Amino acid sequence: MSVTAGQGHSDGGRRDGAGHTDIAADGWVDRWLPAAARPYARLARLDRPIGTWLLLFPCWWSIALAAPAGGWPDWWLMALFGVGAVVMRGAGCTVNDILDRDIDARVERTRARPIPSGQVTVPQALGFLGLQLLLGLLVLVQLDRFAVLLGVASLALVFTYPLMKRVTWWPQAFLGLTFNWGALMGWAAVTGGLDTPALLLYAGGILWTLGYDTVYAHQDREDDAHVGVKSTALLLGPASRRWVGAFFAGAFALWTAALVERAEPVALVVPLAMAGLVMWRQVRDWDMNDPADSLATFKDSRNVGWLVLIAVIAGVSTAPEARQPAGGGGGPPEPWRSYNRVHPPFQLVSDPRVAEADRRPLREQLVRGPVGLALPQDRPCTRSTLAPEI
């Protein structure tokens, strides 16, 4: 029992009346993993990847949107964030199940989860959490320093979100803050900072999460009311359809504002419009009183994520360079990257003639040496002087 998209919720379990569980039987975990590893795979929700996708898409959107005009996303960064999403979603689920173990044991649907069923003890879960955080750290340190700081800051959300359903009717809003943090980190990993498009993606993602997790929370209305936890499904009740529609409309508007600033509108209009159509159909066709339909509507959000990603890549890869504001790069990218380095490399100045800079007129603020370096006028240079390329 929980209101986390893909954390506390099921995305593939049985719902056949009495004795139903949110753990799917006969999946790849049972077929391929040794018996000792299966409880940990289920604790990390590796058998139910929808939450990983919803965590990953904001990362990919911002990486693609920050690419230089006419260029492609950095595929290495895309892969790194993919691994990070799997690991950190698993860590979030582990935290959620440790904190919710007493509640889960009282709810039929979650009683068979690894911790309340006794397959994994709390100390074992804490050790598994430490392993996941270590793997996440190994991914994080591959990024730019500012992105690393953002990643560390996200841990405050990861560890406090599971408590929000005990204190507020809006835990889905806190889930939005957590699940869309990658929109900030992806941009920072490419550019070394944050700009308006990243903030618009983040804000739009928060509204999107408010919508799809409200849909999902309708599966657990009775359980949530029984155990005394809060959710937007209980708060909004029959008005949920209108609210979800408003959340989705706001998300679409913010995403559009983020994309048109840096992308070619002609190329992105079709996939972005299709994403809007999918969200409109989700709201129109959703039966909030049918748990199976709430599950199917929630899972359909993956298609929205893919369509927005296609829109971003299509729009940026076809945009003329003049369309993007400063910060998206400049000059030819390195052969193995689709963006320029945030910090220019350093190299030794080896020509002693650059030392003549201190004999030039004071009005000359910079001296440009024969190797293309810029040095302050009042700074004498020797063979070992270290200066950045510009």
N, C-alpha and C positions, 0 to 999 in steps of 0.2 A: 504494500500500500504506500503510495507516494504520488506526488504530482509532477515528478521529473520526467521530461520528454525522453523516453527510452531509458531512464534510470529506474524510477520506481514503477513505471508502467510496463506492461507486457506489450510486445508487438508480435507475438506469434503463439501465445499459449492457448490452451483449450478453454472454451467457455460453454460447457455442456450441462449447466445446472449445478446440482450438488456435487461437491468435491472438485470443482474446477480449479485450475492452477494457472499461473502465468509462466510456467516452464514448459516449453514444447518438448514432447517426447520424440525419439527417433530422428533427431536432427543430426547435423554433421558433428556436433560435439560428442554424441553417443557413438557415432560410427567411426570416428577417426582418432579421438583422444583416449589415452589410457584412463582407467577408472579414477586414479588418484588426481588427475588434472581436471576432471570434468566439473567438480564443484567450484573451482577457482575460475574456470572459463565462464560459468554461469554467473558467478559473483561479479565478474567484469562485463557481463552482458555480451560476450563475444558471439553468443548464439542469436542475438537480436540486434542487428547492425543499424537499425533505423536511427537510433540516437546518435551514433557516430556520424552518420551522414548529415544530420541536422546541425551537429557541432562543427563539422568540417566545411560546409558550404560557405559560411561567412568568411572563413580564412581564404578559401580559394577565390571568392569574389574580389576581395581586396588585393590579393597578389596580382590577379589578372588586371584589375583596374589601375594599379600603380605601374604597370609595364609602360615602356616608352610608346609613343604614338607610332603605329605601324608595326609594332613588335608583338611578340608572343609572351605569355607568362613564363616565369622562371620555373622550369619543370622540376629542378632539384628542390627548390623551396616548396613546390606543390607536394612533392613526395615526403619531405620532412614534416610538413604540417599534417599529411595523411597519417603518418606513423604517430605523431603527437596526438592527433584526435582519438585514435584507438586507445592509446595508453591513458590519456587524461580522462576520457569518458569512463574507462574502466575504473580509474581512481575515484571519480565522482560517485559512481555506483557503489563502490566499496564503502566510502564514507556514508552514503545514504543508508545502506543496509546495516552498518554498525549502529548508527544512531536510531534507526527505526526497528531494530530487532524485536523489541517488546510489542510494538504495534503490529508488525508483520505476523507475529505468532498468534494474534487474535483475529486475523482476517483469513478467511478460507482461501482466497485466491493467492495469497503470498505465504501461506504457512509452510509450503514445501521449498522455500528458498534456502540456499545453503546454510545461512546462519541460524534462522529459527528452527530449521529441521535438524540441526546438530551436525551437519556434514562438515562445517567449518566453524571452529571456535573463534571467539573474539580475538585472542592473541594471534591465532593464525591469520585472521583477516587483517590485523594490523601489520603483520609481517609482509603480507601480500601487498598491502597499500604502500609500504615503504619501498618495495621492489618496483612498483609502478611509478612512484614519484621519482625514483632514481633513473628509470628509463626516460621519463619525461624530462628530467634535467639534462640528460645526455643529448636529447634532441634540442632542448632550449639553448644550450651553449653554442650551438652551431650558428645562431642568429646574431644580428647586430646588437650592440650593447643596449640600446634603447628598447628593442624588442624583448631582450632578456628581462629588463626591469619590468616591462608590462606583464610578461609571463609570471614573474614572481608575485606581482600585485594581484593577479587573477586568483591566486590560492586563497585569498581572503573570501572571495565569492564561492569558490569550490567548497570550502569547509563550513560556511555559514548558510548556504542556500538550503540544505536539508532541514534546518531548524525553522525556516520561515513559515511553513504551513502550520506551525504551532502558535504563531504570534500575529499573522496577518491574513486577510482574505485574498491577498494578491501575491501568493507565492510564485505564480506564473510570471509576474513582472521581474522578480529576482532571478528566475530561471532565464529570462530574456537577457538580463545583464550578464549572466554567466556564459550562456551558450553562444552569444554573439561577440564575446571578447576577442575572438580571432579576427574579426573585421579590423580591429585596431592593430593587432599584432602582425597580421599579414602585410598591412600597409607599412608599418614601421620596419619590418624585415627587408622591404624593398627600398624604401626611401630614407630610413633613419629618423623619421619624425612622424607627425600626424598632420593631416590636412582635412579640409572640409569634406571631400568625397568619402573619406574613411569614417568620419563622424556621422554622415548621412546614412551610410551603409549600416553602421552600428545601430542608429536609432530606428531605421527601418526593420532591422533584424529583431529588435526588442518587440516591436509591434507584431511582427510575424509570429514570434514565439508565443506572445500573449494569445494570439488567435488559435494556433494549432494545438497548444497545450490545454486551452480551455475546452476545445473539442475532445481531447483525449481524457480530460478529467471527468467528463460526463460518464465514462465507464464506471467510475468509482464513487459516484455520488452517495450511494447507500452505505458503502464501506466507510467513506470519509465522515459522514454524519454519525455513523455508529461509534467510531473510535474517537470522535471529537477533534478532527483536524479540519483545516480550512482550505478552500479552493475557490477560484473564480466560478467554477461550475455551480457550486452551492450558492455563492453570492449573487450571481446574475440570473440563475434559474431559467425560467421560460424566455427571458430576454436575451439569452446567450447568442442566438443567431444574429440579432442586430449588432451586438457588441463585436462578435467575431468578424462580421462584415466590415464594421468600422475599423477594426484593427488591421485587417487585410488591406483595406483601401489606403490607410495611412502608410502602411509598409510599402505598397506599390508606388505611392507618390514620392516617398523619400528615396527609394531606389532609383526612380526615374531622374530625380534631381541630381543624384550622385553620378549617374551614368552620362547624362547629356553634357556635363561639364568637361568630360575628358574623352568621350567616345563619339564615333560617327553615328548620328541618329538613324540614317537610312539603313545601316547594317543591323542595328539592334532592335528596330521597331517590331519585327515579326516575332522573334523569340520572347521579347519582353511582353508583348501583347498576349502571347500564348500563356505566359506565366500568370498574367492578370485574369485570363479566361479560366484557367484551372482553379484559381482561388475563388472566382465568382461561382463556378460550378460547385465547388466544395460547400460554400455557404448555402446555395440554393437547394442542393440535394441532400444535405446532411439531416439524418433522423437522430436527434439528440436523445431520444428515448430507446434507441437500439444500440447496445454496447458494441455489437459487431460492426455496425455502420460507423460509429464513432472511431473505432480502430481503423477501418478502411480509409476514412476521410483523413485521419491523422497521417497515415502512411503515405497518402497521396501527396503530402507536402514535399517528399523527396523529388517528385517531378517538377515542382515549383523551383526547388533549388537548382536542378540541372538546367532548366530553361533560363534562369537568371544568369547562371554561369556562361551559357552559350551566348547570351546577349552581351555580356561584358567582353568576352573574348572577341566576338565578331565586331563589336563597336570599336574596341581599342586597336585591334590588328589592322583595321581599314581606315583609321583616323589619320589625316595629314598631321605632320609634326607641329605645325603652327596652331593646331586646335587645342593642344594641351598646354596648360600653364606651366611656369617654371617649377621644377621639382621632379618631373617625370623622366629626367635624363637629358642627355645631349651628347652628340658625337656617337661614333659607332660603338655598339656593345661588344664585349669580349665574345669570342667565338662560342664559348660554352655557357654564356649567360644571355638572358634577354633584357637585362637592365645593367646600368652602370654602377660601379662601386660607390657606396655612400661616402667612404673616406678614401681619398687618393693615396696611392702607395708612396712610400718614401724611398729615396735613393741617394747615394753619395755624390756630392759635387766634386769632380775630379780636375777641373780646369782652373789653374791658379789665376788665370786672367780675370776671373770673376771678382777677385780681391780688389780690382781697380775701382770697385763700386764706392769705396770710401773716399776716393779722390774726385768724384764727380760733383757737380753743383748740388747744393742742398735742395733746390727746387725739383730735382728728379727724385721722386719718392720710391721708385722701384728700378731695379737694374735687371735686365733680362740677359742671361748668359747664353753662350752658344749651345747649351744642351736644353734650352727651353725652360729654364727655371726662373722664378721670380724671387728676388731676395730684397729685404729691407735695405734702404740706402746706407743707413748708419751701422750695418752689421758686416764687419769684415769676414771674408770667407777663406777657408783653408781647404786642404785636400779632404779633411775629415768632416767638413761642415755637412749637416743633415738638413735637407730642404725638401718640401713636398712639390710634386709636379702640379702645375696649374695650366 
